Amino acid sequence: MMNRPKVSLLCIGLAATGLLLATVPAHAQGGTTPPDLTVCDGVDCDNVPNSICSDGGFAISLTGFTPGSSSNNGTATYTYEVCSPAAGVCNGTVRFGESCLDNSFCQKKGPNEDPTATCSRNCAVDSFRGLSHFDASFPELGVGCLSATTTITGSCACSTNTSGTCSVGSFGLGDGACFAGDSPVAKCDSTNLGPGDCLTMTLNIAGETTGLGTGPVVVVDKEATTCTASCLSGPSCACCGDSCVPAGEECLTRTIGFWGTHPWITNDFAPVTVCGKPIGCDGAATGNSSPGCPAGSCTSIVEGLCSIPSELSSNQAYVAMVRQLTAAKLNLNATGALFPGATCADFSYQDQTIQQWIAFCEGLCDANKQTISNSGCIEALDAFNNSQDAGFDVTPSPFDRPPVDDFGNVSGADPTQCGNAQGNGGFPKLVIGKKVGSNDCS
């Protein structure tokens, strides 16, 4: 079990208050009861949630985290979504079936009362008040990975607008609402969320390369003069899950596009089996690849990588999943070949390893379009194939630059066969594992 990171603090304000993210407890402003900051005690990387129902009645989620890397100058990005859930309906006796926003509305109508009545609204609370603004503060967040001169940028947006009233001001820096202090506060001011609307705040925090991660934070709702707390994932100088790369746990990943256009590298790590079909490179040597990886056959790995979803109009999601599965298996083959024993074990998506996702997705090869689309397979595999290399400082051959082909020549990408797999030059429409017209790869 790794050490628990320094606790951070996120505060969502109601009415004329605000939403604040702080990394260490600060003194509450005068007249405000500070929250209980012990709610993250006992929470670690194994059980910290990415979404919660706050005590104020909002659904709050950390919907995205991108670690800092050399490619983006060490900037880590965190995306939070705060939603005002759609209206529910009352149960109980006095307002049964009426539209409601909180429990108290359902419990009294004229002289009649039903104190047990509740509202079916998601994250329903006894008394709901609207969100006015959303703030994020970082006092002392970066012992070791941030400084007083750290650059914080961001954006604010209404991610849905089901009510027609959703609006939000621009992103800026200012002070917080739940806590006093001199630390900067990222703000989304002038917020108006109707039932069903969501606010998205994107935070870009500069720091040392890969220095920022995720860890337990305390989520605080301020209603009137009382702050109450919950625990959620957020910015930390330590790391949890996807943001951690223990020394020696190597993982090399390349995208579908890379594998489809570098046949002299792809042939080193083929074949793979996708949806029960072995696919690989078994063509004659070309000017850069030996063997070649030609399109146009049901055993072609390029058909697995480059076929376009429209080739199977009845189930485009299947083609997208096959493409991602093919690349994912090539990535695992390359990782295991270059780093014996490495399995990309520290990659996780929705708390599942890449091996678990591959096994799950392979079980959907006969599923319909809707089942595959709703399974999360395409998103999980895409996240893996687009994840950053981990666990090594020097990119190994043949993935180093400049790339040298099978004949010792420095070669750029060769999209010829990938284009053929997409139907260029009259090539047939082939989908691995399926029959398309008279072309049967099932």
N, C-alpha and C positions, 0 to 999 in steps of 0.2 A: 504494500500500500504506500503510495507516494505521500509526501507531506501535503497537508491541506494548504492551498494558497492563501495569501493575505485576503481577508474578506473585503469585498467591495459593497457598495450600497447604491441601490436604485430606488428613486422615490417618485411615485406617480401622484400628481396633485388633482384635486377636485375643485370645481367652482373657480375661485380666484387664487388657487394654489398652483403647484407645478410638479413636474416629474424630474427627479434628481438622481444622478448616479455618482456615488462617492466611494472612495476606496477605503477610507478609515472613518470611524465615527467622529463627527464634529459636534460642537455644542449646538443644541437646538436654539432657534430664534426665540426671543422672549414671548412667553405666553403659549408656547407650543410644547406638548408632551412628547419627548423623544420616543422613538420606536424601540422595541425589544430587539437588540442586535445579536441575540444569541440563537436566532432561528437557523443559522447555518452550522451551528455546532453539531458535529456528527455527520455532516453532509460531506461527501468526497466525490471523486471523479466517477465512482460507480453508480451514484444515485442522484446527482444534481440534475434537476429538471431543466428543460429548455423552454417550457411554457407553464404558465400557472393562471388560475383565476385569482385576481387580487381581491383583497378585502373590500375594496371600493367598488367591485362589480365589473372590472375590466378584464379582458383576456389579454395577457401580455406574453410575448414570445421572443426569444432570440432566434430569428429565422435564418440568419446567415453569419458566418465568420470566415474571413480570409486571413490567414497568417501573414505577417510581414515576410518579405523575401528580397533578395538582391534585385529581382526584376521590377519591384515597385518601391525601391529605396527604403525598405524596412517598414512600410506603412501597413498596419493591420486594420481591417475593416469589420465593423460589427453592425448588423442590421436588426433593429428592434421593431416589432409591430405591436401596437396597442389598439385593441378593437373594443368598440362599444357594441356588445352583442345585440342581435335583432330582438325585437319585442317577443315576449312569450304570451301565454294565456294563463289565467287564474284557474287553480283548482279550488277545492273547498266548497262552501255553500253560498256566500253572499255575493260573489262576483264570478261565479263559475263561467269559464269560457270567454271572459272579457280580456281584451289585450292589456298587457301589463309590462312595466319596466322594473318593478321591485315587489318584494313580498308585502310591504305595508299597504300598498294599494289594494291588494287582494283580501286584506283582513278586515276591512271596515267599509260599509256602505250605508249611509244614513244611521239609523239607530242600531243596525244589525252588525254583529261582529263574529268573526271566525279566526281566532288567534293562531290556529294551526294551518291556515291557508298559505299557499306559496305560489310563486310565479314560476312558470316553466322556462323562463329565459335562461340562457346559458350564463353561468357565473352570477346568478341572481343573488342580491343582497337585500337586507331589510329596507334600506333607504339608499336610493341611487341618485348621485349628483353628477353633472356633466364635467367633462375634461376641458380645462381652460388652456393649459399649455404643458409642454413636455420638456424637461431639462435633463442634462447629464453633466455631472461634476466629477473631477478627478483629483481630489486632494491626496497627495503622496502616493498615488497609484504606482508609481514606478520606481520603487526602491530596486535599483539594478537594471531597469529597462526603460524608464522615462525620467525626464528632468523637468525643472521649472520652465524651460524654454520649449518644451514639447509642442509641436504644431498639431492642433485639433481642427479638422474641417468636417463638413457634413452637409446633409440635405434633409429636408422635411417634405413629405408628400402625403396626400390622401390616397391610399392604395385601393380603396373601394369607395363607392359613392351611391349606395343603394337608397339612401334617403333623399338625395338631392341637396342636402345642406352641408355636406362635408367641405371644410376649408381649413387651411393652415397657413401661417405666415412663413417667412423665410428663416433659414437656419442662421443662428448667431451665437455670440458668447455673452454671458451676463452672470447674474448671481442666482443662487438657488432659493427654494422655498421652504423645505423642511429643515435645512441646516444653514447656519451662518458660517462664514469663512472667506478667505481670500482666494481660494482655488477657482480656476475657470469653470464655467458651466456652459455646456452646449445646450442651445435652446431651440425649441419649436414653439414660437409664440402664436397668439391669436388663433387657437385651435377650436374648431366647432365640429364635433362628431355627433351625427344623428344615430339612432339605433341601426345597427348593421354596418356602420362605417368603421374604417381603420385608419390609423396614423402610422406611417413608416418613418422612422428616423435612421439615417445611415451615418455612422461615426467613423471617421478616418483618423487613426491615431499613429503618428510617426514615432519611431523608436529604433532601437538597434535591430538589425536583421534577425527575424524570427524570435525577437525577444518577448513579444506580447502573445499571450495565450488566452484560454478561457478557464474560469474557475467559479466556485460558488460566490454569488452576490446576494445581498439582502434587498428585497423589493419592498418599498415602503409606500403605502397609501396615506395621504394626509387628508382627513376630512374634519372640518372645523379646526380644532386645536389639537387633535390627537393623530399621531402617526402610528400606524400598525404595519407589521413586517411579514414578508414571506421570503422564500429562498429561490433563486433563479441563477442560471448560468450567465456570465458576463465577463468584462475585461479583467485580466489578471496578469501579473508578472510571472506567475507560475503557469501551469498548463494542465488541461484535462483532455482525455480522449484524443480526438483528431489532432489537437494542437501539440501533442507530445511526440517526440521522436527519440526514444532511448538510443544511446550509442550502440552501434552494431546491428540495429534492426533496419537493414537496408530495404529500399523499395524503389525500383526504377519504373516509371510509367511514361508512355507516349500515347498520343491521341490516335483516333481512327485515321485521320488524315496523314499522320506520319507513317503509320504502318502501310497504308495503301499506296504511298508514293515513294517508298524506299525499299523496293523488292529485294535488293542485295543484303539488307539487314533483316527484313521479314523472313527470308528463306533460312536464316540462321536459327530461328526459334519456332519455325513451323515443323510439323503440322500441329493443328489443334482439332478438337472435336466439338462441334457446336450443334445442339439439338440432335445429338446422335449421329451426326454426319462428319466424317473425317475430311478436313480441307487443308490444303497445303500448296507447296510449290513443286511442280514436277515437269516444268517445261524446259525446252532447250535453252542453252546459254544465250544471253543477249549481250549487248555491248557493255553492260555493267553488272548484270546479275547472272549467277551460275549456281543452281539452276534458275531458270526464269519462273515467273509467277503469272502466267497468262490468264486472262479472263476467258469466259466463254465455255466453262465446263462446270459440272456439279461438284467437282472436287477442288475448285479454285478458291484459295484463301482470299484472293482479291474480290471475288464475288461476295464472300462473307463480309468483307470490310466496306465495299463501295457500292453495292446495289442500293438503289434509291427506293424509299418507301412506296412511291407511286407505282412501282412495278407490281405490287400486290395491293390493288386498290381496296380489296375487301378487308385487309388487315395490315395497314401501314405500320402499326405499332410493332408487329412481329418483326418486320424487316429492320426497324430501328433497334430492337432488342438484339437481334442476331449480330448487327454491326458492332454494338457495344460489347457483347459477349466475346466476339472474335478478338477484339482489341484487348479486352481484359485478360484473356487467356494468354495472348502473346506477351503481355506485360508480366504476368506471373512466370511464364517460361523464361523470359529474359532475366528477371530478378533471380530466380533459382539457379540459372546457369552462370551468371556473373558473380553471385554471392551465395555460394553453397549453403543451404539450410535456411536462407531468408525466404519469408513467405508473405511479406507486406502485412504482418500481423497487427501493426499499429494503425492501419487504416480502419476507420469505422464510419458507417453511415446509418443513422437511426439505430445506433447500438448494435449493428450487425457487421461482422467482418466481410471482406470481399469474398471469401470462400463460401460463407453462408448465403450471400446474395447470389452468387453464381449457381449454387445448388437450387435455391428457390426459383430463380428465373428459368433455369433449365426445365423445371417442372411445369412451366407455362408454355412450352413449345407448341402444344396443341390447343391453347386457350384462344378465346376470341379477342377481338380488338379492344373491347371495353375492359376486359379482365386484365390484359397486359398494360393498358394505359393507366389503370388505377392501381396497379401493383406496386409502383415505386421502383420497378426494376430498371427502367431506362434512366431514371434520374440517379439511382445509386451507382450503376455501372459507369455512367458518364462522369460522375464525381470522382470515381476511382481513376478512370482513364485520363482525366484532366488534373489529377492531383500532382503536387510537386514531388520531384525526386527527394528521397529522404535517407538519412543514415550514411551518406558518403560526401566527401568534399570534392573529389575529382571524378568527373564523368568518365566512365570506362569506355573503351573501344568495344564495339564500333559506333557508339553513340556520341563520341566526342566530335568536336568540330576542328577542322573541316572533315566532312564524312568521306571516307574512302570506300569505293565500291569493291566488288569481288575481284576486279582486275587491277587493283592498286591505283586507280585514278580517283582524283578528287571529283566528286559528283554532287550535283544538286538534286532536288527532287525530280522524280520521273513519274508524271501522272498518267502516262499513256494507258496502261492496263486498267487503272482505276476508272479512267474515262470510258474505256471499252465496257467495263462492268456496268456502267450507267447507260449503255445503249448507243454510244458513239460509233459511227462507222457501220451501222447496221448489225451490231452484235446483238445476240438474243437476250430477251429478258429472262434472267435466271435468279431464283431466290432459293438459297440453301434450305432444304427441308420442305419445300412446297412445290406444287405444280402450278405453273402460270401458263394458261393456254395449252399448247402442245409441248411445252418445255417442262419436263417432269424431273425435279430434283428432290422428290419426296422419298 
